Amino acid sequence: MFYDIVSVKYIRDYTLEVEFETGEKGTIDLSDIEKKGIFSRFKDLDYFRSVYIHEDVLTWPPGDLDIAPETIYSMATGKPVTDITDKTSKVH
């Protein structure tokens, strides 16, 4: 992937600090994610804290809940996802 996540640190509530393979770091607040469907698990803050990195992606147990690194990168840096995907789609 283009923006692989190399580290994640729980800060507080629904806030995480992430670092990408590019060396860029940022803080993301996932408190606005609608806690329905699979994301209803986030209602349990202890569960949310159990985040880990699996294959460069933020993942929660048992491994069936994750958020795309492009989305996390956009949230952490403020750069639109389209700008990120444009970079990778131009490689032939």
Rosetta blueprint (number, residue, H / E / L):
1 M L
2 F L
3 Y L
4 D L
5 I E
6 V E
7 S E
8 V E
9 K E
10 Y E
11 I E
12 R E
13 D L
14 Y L
15 T E
16 L E
17 E E
18 V E
19 E E
20 F E
21 E L
22 T L
23 G L
24 E L
25 K E
26 G E
27 T E
28 I E
29 D E
30 L L
31 S L
32 D L
33 I L
34 E L
35 K L
36 K L
37 G H
38 I H
39 F H
40 S H
41 R H
42 F H
43 K H
44 D L
45 L H
46 D H
47 Y H
48 F H
49 R H
50 S L
51 V L
52 Y E
53 I E
54 H E
55 E L
56 D L
57 V E
58 L E
59 T E
60 W E
61 P L
62 P L
63 G L
64 D L
65 L E
66 D E
67 I E
68 A L
69 P H
70 E H
71 T H
72 I H
73 Y H
74 S H
75 M H
76 A H
77 T H
78 G L
79 K L
80 P L
81 V H
82 T H
83 D H
84 I H
85 T H
86 D H
87 K H
88 T H
89 S H
90 K L
91 V L
92 H L
